[in-house]
Amino acid sequence: MPLALLALAIGAFGIGTTEFVIMGLLPEVAADFGVGIPTAGLLVTGYAVGVVVGAPLMTVLGTRISRKRMLMLLMVLFTAGNLLSALAPGFGAMLAGRIVASLAHGAFFGIGSVVAAELVAPEKKAGAIATMFTGLTVANIVGVPLGTFVGQQVGWRATFAAVAALGVVGLLGIARLVPDLPRPQGAHLRRELAAFKNAQVVLAMGMTVLGFGGVFAAITYVKPMMTGVAGFSEGSVTWLLVLLGTGMFLGNLLGGRFADRRLMPMLFTTLGALTVVLALFTVTAHNEATAAVTLLLIGALGFATVPPLQKRVLDQAHGAPTLASAVNIGAFNLGNALAAWLGGVVIAAGYGYTAPNWVGALLAGSALVLALVSAALERRSKTAPAAAPVPVLNH
């Protein structure tokens, strides 16, 4: 494994920690600022919206500099946003800090995915992408539970200060280990934008929005669901997040391994299973044992879709993958924002903390439909008869 992948994984670890740790600290943050849980959920939605906006914006701004330098600048922005969150005097400032940090997220993973894919042989691209995303999944095993524990024991501000320190570590790792790869010949914004004319790129991004949105519908409000419905104690939240992160870690590795072999069948399997498991979570959430098992499965099935979806976009946007890759990361977070908002809506409407699971099942099922449509269009394009040759008349 190239050491550059390790550096990218370190940056991903920091970003993953700040993205997900807020879910275990929502009640503490809400109480500190005097807002309700659905309002505090805007810290998830706001971060996700910032990723959606920041992914193309930061990528376009970085087209004139090397990918390594852009990755370093993104880590600086990420660190500044988390410092603002740690020092926020009010909820509005906290939300602003989350958004500032989120602006680095999409471009980091988008550009990082392209760099990771360029460092290995073509048949190992999905595996390389999965290696980088391992940092994100390990964050859910170590960073998020530890950050939640620190937030509950010392205060949530200490958690975000520690995340800012992770950003500095990520910056140093990229500066030392990532090679300064030459920019591809002929790379320019117009060519990058042309990739979005490909229907398969758009369909892949639609799968990303809906499929991963299904996961976030369930896990955004995982703490009140586990404590208020399943019956877990407040102290159990930390190990439940470890369980969720373990599922994400395993799913990411499996997704990277099988996506290099049979990408679309992998997506059919994971999206279909995710739809079923999310629907069942409305029932299994009422029992501690079944809720824990279901949480593990949601993490595994959700992150098993990440490497194949990212590779699908890179394959379809060949020749100009950077912007499409970054926008697809934004698509993950657009799904997160949509799901977090819809989950808050159904909770606020009085349907209870398990209602977001139905939202998640509907989103994941819709992603499966798009995957089937994408595969059908691909088969049709391969089997369509070639245009008949123009006859040549001999005189």
N, C-alpha and C positions, 0 to 999 in steps of 0.2 A: 504494500500500500504506500503510495507516495506520501511523504510527510506533509505536503501541502493539504491533503485531505484532512489530516489531523488538525491543522490550523483552522480550516473552514469549520470543522466540527466543533472546535472550541468557541468560535463566534456563534455558531448555531446554538450551543449550550446556553450562552448568555441570553440570546434572543428568546429561546424557548422558555427559559425560566421566567422572564418578565411577562411573556405573553400569557402563561398559564397560572402563575402563582396568584394572580388577583382573584381567581375563582375560590381558592381556599381562604381568602382574606376578606371576601365581600362583606360578611356581617360586621367585622371589626372596622373596616373603612366606613361602612354605612353608619355605624353607631358613632364613630369619631366625628363625622361631618353632619350628623343629624338628618340623614336621608333614609328612605326606604330601600329594601333589597332591589326591587325593580329599577329604581333610580340608580343605585350603585352599579347595576348591570350595564349602565351606559359606559362604564370604564372598560368593559369588554367590547361593546359595540363601537365606542369611539376609537379604540385601538385598531379594531378591524377596519373601520372606514379609513383611518390614516394609512394603513397598509395598502388599501385599494388605490388611494390617491397617490401615495408615495412611490409605489412600484413603478409606474410609467414615468412619473415626474423625475425621480432620482436617476432612473436609467437613462432618460433623454439628456439630462444635465451632465451625465457622466460619459457621453459618447465621445467626447474630445480628449479624454484622458485614459490611461491604461486601466485595465480591470483591477489590477492589484491596488493601485492608488485609490480607485473608487471604493473598493472594499474597506480600505483603511479609513477614508472619510466617513463612510457609513457607520463604522464602529464609534467614531467620535460623536456623531449625531445621536446615536443610541445611548451612549454614556451620558450625554448632556440631558436627554429626556428623562432618564431615570433619576438623575440628581434633582431635577425639578420636581419629580413626583415625591421624592424623599423629603423635600423641604416645603412642599405645598402648604400654604396657610389655609386653604379652603378647597371645597370640592371642585370648583371651576379650575383652579390652578393644577389640581391633581389630574383632572381630565386633560388639561393642556400638556402636562408632562407626558402622559400616556400617548398622546397624539404625536408629540415630537419624537419620542422613541420609536413609534410605529412607522414613521416615515422611512426609517432605515431598513425595516424588516423585509419588504417585498423585493427591493433591489438587491439586498444582500443575498437572499436565497436564489433569486433569479440569476444574477451574475455568477454567484457561487456554483450554481448548477452547471452553467456553461463551462466554467473553469474546470470543475470536477470531471465533466465528460471529456474535455480536451486532454486531460492528463492520462487517460487510459485508452486501451484498444476499443474499437467500436462495439464489440460484443460484450463489453464490460461496463457500458455507460450507465445503465440503470443501477448496477451495483455500486459504482462510484458515487452517484447521486444519493443512494441510500446511505453510504458511509458518511457523507456530509450531514444528512438528516438524522444520523445516529445521535449527533450532538443534541438535536431537538428532543429526541425521545429519551435520551439519558437525563436530560433536564427534568423530565417528568418523573423519573425514578429517584433522582438525587436532589436536583436544584429546587423543584417545586415543593416536595414534602419538607425539605430542610428550610426553605424560605417560609413556608406556612408555619412550621414550628417556631422559627425565630420571630415571625410576626405575632404569633399568639403569646409568646413568652416575653418578648422584649418590646414589641410594637411593630406595626407594619412599616413604619418609616425606616427602621433598621434593615428590613428586607430589601427595600428598593435602593438603599445606600450600598448594600452588598452586591446587588445586581449591577450597579454602576461600576463597581470595582471589577466585576467579571468583564464588563465592556473594555476596560483597560487591558486586561489579560488577553482578550481576543484581539485587540489592536496590535499588541506586541507579537502575538503568534503569527498573525498575517504578515506583518512587516518582516519577520525573520524567515518564515517557511514557504510562503507562497511565491512562486517564480513570477517574474514580470513578463508574462507572455506577450508576444507581439500582437497588435490589433490585426484582425483579419483583413485581407485585401478587399477593397471595394465596399467596406462596411460604412453605411450612412443611414440616416434616419428614414429616408424614403424607402429604402430597401427593407428596413426592419418593419415599417408600417405595412408594407405589401403582404407580409405573412398573414395578416388578419383578413385578407380576402379569401383565404383557404377555409372552406366550410368545416373541414375536419379540425382545424385549430380552434374555431369557435365552438364546435361541439365538445371538444375536449375540455375547454374552459367552462362550458355549461355543466359538464359532469363534475368538475372540480367544485363549482359553487354549490351545487345541490348535494353532492355526495358528502363532502366534508362538512357542509352546513348541517346535515343530519346528525353528525357526531356532536357538534357544538350545541345543538338544541338540547341534548341530554346533559352534557358535562358542564355547561355554563352554570347551572343551578344545582350542581352535584352535592354541595355541602348541605343546603337546606333539605334536599331530597333524601339524602342518606340519614340525616339526623332527625328530620321531622316526619319521614314516612317509614323508612326501613327500621328506625329505632336505634341507630348507632349513637354512641356518646360523642361529645365534641372531640375528645382525645383520639377517637378512631379515625378522624378525617385524614390525618397524616399518612397512616398506612394504607388507607383506601386510595389516596393519590399515588402512593408507590405502586399499588396494584394496577391502577389505570396506566401509569407510566410504563410498567413492565409489559402490559399488553401492547402499548404503542411501540416499544422497542422491538418486541418480537414480530409484530406485524410489519414494521418497516423493513426488517431484515428479510422476511419472507417475500414481501412485495418486490424488493430489489432483486432477489434471486430469481423469482419466477417471471418477472416482467422482461428479463433478458431472453426468456425462452418462449413464452406464449402470453403476450401482453393483454390482448383483448379477452381471452378466456379467463385470465386472472381478474380482470375488472368485472366481468359478468358474475363470477363467483363471490367476490368480496362485496359488491354492491347489493346483490340479492340477499346474501346472508345478513348484511348490515341492516337492511330493511326489516327483516324478520326479527332480529334481535332487539332493535329499537322498539318495535311494536310490543314485543313481549316484556320489555322493561317496565311498561305501565303496570304489569302484574307482578313481576319478580321484584320490583322495588319495595314491596310490602313485607319482605322477609330478608333478614340480614344475610344469610348464606347465599340465596339466589341473587340478591342485589349485588353482592361482591363478585360473583362469577360473571354476571351480566356486564358489570363495569369493565372487567378484564377483557371480555369479548368485544365490547364496543371499542376499546382502545386498540386492540389487535386488528379488527376488521377495518376500522377507520384509517389507521396509518398504513395498512397494506395497500391502500389505494394511492398513496402519495408518490412513490417512485414510478409506478406505471403511468400515472396521469402526467407527471412532469416529463417523463421520457416521451410520451405520446405527443406532447406539444413540441418538444425539441425535434422529434422525427418529422413532424408535419411542417414545421417552420424551418426546415433545413436551409442553410445558406444565410439565414438572418434570424438566429434563435434568441438573441439577448433580450430584446424588448418583450417578445412573446413569452419567454421564460419568466421574466419578472412580472408581467401582467398575470400570468397564471398563478403565481404566488399571491398576487392581489386577489385573484379569484377565490383562492382558499379562504381568504379573510373576508371577502364579500359574503361568502356563505356563512362565515362565523358571525358577521354583523347581522345578517338577515335572521339567522337562527336565534341569536341572543335576543334580538328585538321581538321576534315572534314568541319566543319562550316567555319573555316578560309580559307580553300582551295576554297570553292565555292564563298566566298566573294571576295577573292583576284582575282579570275577568272573573276570577273565583273558581277556576277549574282545578286548582291544586298543583302541587309541585311535580306530579307525574305527567301532567298534560303536555309539557314540552317534548316528551318522548314520542307522542303521536305526531307532533310537528316534524320531528326528526325522521320518523319512518316514512312520512309522505315525501320529504325532501330526498331521502336516499332512494326511494322507489322511483322518483322522477329522474334521478341520475341514471338508474339502470335503464330506463326507457331511452334516454339519450345515447347510452352506450350501444344499445341494440340498433338504433337508427344509424349511428356512426358506422357500425360493422356492416350493416346492410348496404349503405352507400359505397363503402369500400369494396365490397364484393361486386356490386353492380359496375363500378368503374373498371374492375379487373376483367370482368367477363364481357364488357361491351365490345362489339365487333369493331375492328379497326376500320378507319375510313378506306373506302375502295380507291385503288390507285387510279390516277387520271390516265385514260388510254392515250397512247401515242400513235398518231396516224402516220403511216409511211406513204410517201408520195413517190 
